[in-house]
Amino acid sequence: MRSSHADSLARLDALNRLTWSEISARPDRISGRRVSMPEPIDCERRDAESRFADDFKVLDHLDRALALTAEGPLAHIGRGFADILQELRWSQNPNYTEANSHRSFLDGYAYAGFSGPDAPLLCAVPRGGLVLLGPEVEYPSHHHAPREVYLVLTPGAQWRLDEGDWFDVEAGELIFHDRWQMHAMRTRGQPMLAFAGWIEAGDRRAIGWSAQDHPAPCE
């Protein structure tokens, strides 16, 4: 008989694969391209890439974000996430600090990893998990080497790619970020919950900021 921990990992793996199947089933909002879950690549655990805590202020908005997800086309993803929530750890990028990030952002975002070098499903690729943003929060323009997909679970969010205009993104839509492509997200009156997945290996600490959106660059 499998242990309780093994059962939890099996449920998380099933949810992770289900989420990637939803990603592969829909085109990118802008380019129309399709993305599939990459073949997993093993790695050693690297917890230093994340700052873990269970008291991030944004978690006050988690129940509302799950309720919004339950009203949309990806309600089954939200239910699966709620079922395994106790098995996950919330984190932030350790390079996001008050020296290079606005307080409203640090209070307004957190990430719960499904798979990756510091997640329950240990691997270098794919790295993925759920991003939570509170209401009226902007995740400023940033970029990174790995290509990335966002599967948005809640309505009302907006995106900006490179130097383009902000555009609305609805629940169930997919957004693709190419290598080193600048991108930003923001919410208005409601929180956002979205799955973010990296298609190649990378280090969270290597994310680069847009100088105009931050007091100092993040190395």
N, C-alpha and C positions, 0 to 999 in steps of 0.2 A: 504494500500500500504506500502511495506517495505521501510525503509529508505535507503539512499545511503550507510551508514555504514553497514547496514544489508546485502545489496546486495554484498558489497565487501567481507564480511565474508563468504557469501554463495559461492562466486567464489573461495575464498581461500580454503574453505573446500573441494570443488569439485576438485581443483588442488591437494590438499594434498592426498585425497583418490585415485585420478588417479595415483599419484606417487607411493603410496603404492601398488596399483594393479600391476604396472610395476615391483616393487620389488618382489612381490609374484609370478610373472610369470617367473622368471629366477633364476637359481641356483647360489650359491656362486661360484666364480671363482676357489677357491682352494678345498673346501670340497664337493661341489655339494649340500649342504643342502639348503633348501628353508625356507623363512621367510615370515610370514604374518603380516599385521598390527595388533598390539595388541588392545584389547578393551580399549577405552579411560577411564581414571581415572581423576576425577575432582580434582582441587586444588585451593588454593588462589594465587593471583598474587605475584610474587617474582622478581621484576626488579633488585634487587641487584646482581643477578647472571650474569649480562651482563654489559659491558661498551658500551653504545650506542653513535653513532656519525654518521654524514652524510658526513664526509670529510676524511674517511680513504683513504690513497694513492692508495690502490689496486683497488678502484672503477674506476680508470682511465682505467682499463683493462676489465671492465664489458661488454662494447659493443662488444669487440673482443670475449670474452667468449660466449656471446649469439650468435654471428655469427657462431662460431664453433659448438655450439649446434644445430643450424639450419641446419647444413650440415650432422648431424648424425641421428641415429635411434630414438632418444628421442627429436626430434625437437618440438613435441607438448608440451612437458614439458617446454621447453624454451619459447615457445610462451605464454603459460599460466602464467609463471613467469613474463615475460615482461608486461603482461596485468595488473598484480596486484602489480607491483613493488612499486608504490607510497604508497601502504598500509602497506608496511613492513619497519622495522627498521633494519639497519645494526649494528652489534655489534662485540665485541671481548670479550673473557674471561677476566674478570677484574684481574685475577691472573697472566695473561701474562704481564709482565712488563720488563723494560730495565734491571732490576736486575736479571732476570732469563730467558730472551729471547733475541735472536739476533735482532738487528734493522731491518735487512733484512726481518725477519719473521713478525715483527710487522707492517712493511710497506707493507707486501705482502699477508695478509690474512684478511678476514672478513666473517661474518656469518649473514644470513637473516633468522630468525626463522619463520616458518609457525605455529607450534604448540608447546606448552610447558608452563612452569610457567611464562615466560616473553614474550610470543608471542601473536599475535592476537587471535589464537585459543587456549584459556586458558585451560590447562590440565597438569597433572603430567606425563601422558603417553598417547600416544607416544610423545616424543620430537623430532622434526625434522625441517629441513630447509636446505637452500642452502649454501654451503661453496664455497667461491671464493678464489683461489690462483693466484697470479701474475706469470709471467714468471720467471724461475730460482729461485724459492722459495722452501724451504724445511720446511714442518711441522714436527718438530722433533719427535722422538719416545716418545710416551706417552701411558697411559692406564687409565682405569676407570672401575668402577663396572658394569654399565649397558652394556649389549650386544648392539652391534651397527651394522648397515648396511650402506654402501655407494653405491649409484647408480650413476655411473660416466656418465656425460653428454657430455664431450668433450674428444678428443683423446690426446694422448701424455703424460699422467701422468704415474708415477711409484709409486709402493707400496713396503713396506718392513714389514714383519711380524716377530715379535720376533727378533732373531739374524740371520734371513735368508738373502738371497741376494735380491737386488732390482729386481723387475719384472715389465714389461710393462702392463698397463691396458688401454683398449680401450673404446671408447664411447659405452654405453649400457651394460657394464659389472657390476656385483655386487660383492662387497667385504664385507665379514662378519668378525667382530671382536668379539671374545668371551670375557667373563668377565676377566678383568685384563690382557688381551693380549696386549703386546707391539705392536705398529704399527706406521708407519711413511709414509708420502706421499711427493712427490716432483714433480716439473714441470721442463721442459726444456725451449724451446724457445716460448712456448705458455701458456696462462693462463689455469686454470682448473676450471670448474664449476661442482659441484657434490651435490647430496642430501645426507645428513647424518641424520640417524634416530636412536634414542635410544629406545630400546624395553622395558626397565624398567626405573623407576623413578631414577633420580640422580641429583646431583648439579654440574654445570659446574666448580665451584671453587675447586672441589675435584679431578680434573684430575691430575695425577701424571706424572712427567717427568722422562726421562732416564737421570741419572747423567752424563753420558759421552757426552750427546748432549747439555747440558745446564750448564751455569756457576754456578747455584745453584738450588736446588730442589724447586718445586712449591707445597706448602702445600694446 
